[in-house]
Amino acid sequence: MHTDAPFWDSLVFEGIDEVAVEAVTAAFGTVEAVARGRAAAAACPDCGRFSDRVDDRYQRRLKDLPLAEQDFVIRLTVRRFIRGAADCPRRTLAEPFSRPAAPYTRFTGRLNHALERVGLALPGRAGARLTAQLGFGAGRMTVLRRVMALPDPRFSLHGCWARTTSSSAEARPTPPS
């Protein structure tokens, strides 16, 4: 199966303008989308200047949530840009993709979020069995690592949950005598 790329672009990458789908194939129970970045240049994370000189390309293989009970894989072509500024210590930089997947990850953000939710409900082997039933099987340690990577809500600076869970004796002021 080789289908219309613009259809898949809107279906899989809706709201993600930084990625363009080139082709989609389906074989042996796996749907694979071949995608690339749309940006003409990338900003250096150190100095902030843009570079449009492409040095090299490499492929990232990202696993995503299943699609119509088939495995779904995104083969993302990432460009490596050359930095030309002499005052910047960085010589090359990879094309950044914030929405589909964080750097160095093998799962998309959507699949990672689903694994976190499964791990919060059923960590370990039970979570691994549930992910297999849901069609995006992951090992027990993968599920546990997703839970352990979550921030601890007791140390959150953005909410009052941490302040309300402290010892009730410490939280109550002493009554006047």
C-alpha positions in Angstrom: 0.0 0.0 0.0 1.4 3.4 -1.0 -1.0 6.2 -0.3 -1.4 10.0 -0.6 1.1 11.7 1.6 -0.9 15.0 2.2 -3.8 12.9 3.7 -1.3 11.2 6.1 0.3 14.6 6.8 -3.0 15.9 8.1 -4.0 12.7 9.9 -0.8 11.8 11.7 0.9 15.2 12.1 -2.1 17.4 12.6 -1.0 20.7 14.1 2.7 19.9 13.6 4.0 22.3 11.0 7.6 21.3 11.3 7.2 17.8 9.6 6.2 16.9 6.1 5.2 13.3 5.1 6.8 12.1 1.9 5.4 8.6 1.7 3.4 6.0 3.6 3.7 2.2 3.2 2.0 -0.7 4.8 3.4 -4.2 4.9 3.3 -7.2 7.2 1.2 -5.5 9.9 3.2 -2.3 10.1 2.4 1.1 8.7 5.5 3.2 8.0 5.4 7.0 7.4 8.6 8.5 5.9 8.8 12.2 7.0 11.3 15.0 6.9 11.6 18.5 8.4 10.2 21.5 6.6 12.4 24.3 8.0 15.0 25.8 5.7 17.4 26.5 8.6 17.9 25.7 12.2 18.9 27.9 15.2 21.9 27.1 17.2 21.0 26.3 20.8 24.2 28.0 22.1 24.4 31.3 20.2 20.9 31.5 18.6 22.1 32.2 15.0 20.6 30.3 12.1 22.4 27.9 9.8 21.1 26.7 6.5 24.2 24.7 5.4 23.3 21.0 5.4 26.2 18.8 6.3 24.6 15.4 6.6 21.3 13.5 7.1 20.4 10.6 9.3 17.3 8.6 10.0 15.4 8.3 13.3 12.9 5.5 13.7 10.0 6.5 16.0 7.4 4.1 17.3 3.9 5.6 17.6 0.5 4.5 18.8 -1.0 1.7 16.7 -3.1 2.7 13.7 -6.1 0.4 12.7 -4.6 -2.4 14.8 -1.3 -2.2 13.0 2.1 -1.1 14.3 2.9 2.5 13.3 6.4 3.7 12.7 7.7 7.1 11.6 11.0 7.1 9.8 12.1 10.7 10.3 15.0 12.2 8.3 16.9 14.6 10.4 19.4 17.1 8.8 22.6 18.0 10.5 23.6 21.7 9.9 27.1 23.2 9.8 27.8 26.2 12.0 29.9 28.9 10.3 30.4 31.3 13.2 33.9 31.2 14.6 32.8 32.5 18.1 30.4 29.6 18.6 31.8 26.4 20.2 29.3 24.2 18.4 30.4 23.0 15.0 27.2 21.1 13.9 23.6 21.0 15.1 20.8 18.6 14.4 17.4 19.8 13.1 15.2 20.1 16.2 11.8 18.5 16.3 10.0 19.5 19.5 6.5 18.0 18.8 6.9 14.5 17.3 9.6 13.4 19.7 12.2 14.7 22.1 15.9 14.3 21.2 17.3 10.7 21.6 13.9 9.1 22.1 12.6 6.1 20.2 8.9 6.8 20.9 6.7 9.7 19.8 5.3 12.0 22.5 1.8 10.4 22.1 3.1 6.9 22.7 5.3 8.1 25.6 2.2 9.8 27.2 0.2 6.6 26.8 3.0 4.6 28.4 3.1 7.0 31.4 -0.7 6.7 31.9 -0.5 2.9 31.7 2.4 2.8 34.1 0.6 5.0 36.6 -2.3 2.7 36.6 -0.5 -0.6 36.4 3.3 -0.5 36.8 5.6 -3.5 36.0 4.4 -6.7 34.4 0.7 -5.8 34.6 1.4 -2.7 32.6 3.4 -4.6 30.1 0.5 -7.0 29.6 -1.9 -4.1 29.2 0.3 -2.4 26.6 0.4 -5.7 24.6 -3.4 -5.9 24.7 -3.6 -2.2 23.6 -1.4 -3.0 20.6 1.7 -1.0 21.5 3.6 -3.6 23.6 6.3 -2.4 25.8 8.4 -4.2 28.4 7.9 -3.9 32.1 11.0 -1.8 32.6 10.0 0.6 29.8 6.7 1.2 31.5 8.4 1.6 34.9 11.0 4.0 33.4 8.2 6.2 32.1 6.7 6.5 35.6 10.1 7.1 37.3 10.8 9.9 34.8 7.6 11.8 35.8 8.2 14.8 38.2 7.2 14.2 41.8 4.1 16.3 42.6 5.2 16.9 46.2 8.0 19.0 45.0 6.1 21.0 42.4 6.6 24.7 42.5 3.3 25.3 40.6 0.5 24.2 42.9 -0.5 24.1 46.4 -0.6 20.3 46.7 2.8 20.1 48.4 1.8 22.7 51.0 -1.5 21.0 51.8 0.0 17.6 52.3 2.5 18.6 55.0 1.9 17.5 58.6 -1.3 18.9 59.9 0.4 19.9 63.2 3.0 22.0 61.4 0.4 23.6 59.1 -2.0 24.7 61.9 -1.2 27.9 63.8 -1.3 27.7 67.5 -4.5 29.2 69.0 -4.1 32.4 71.0 -4.3 31.9 74.8 
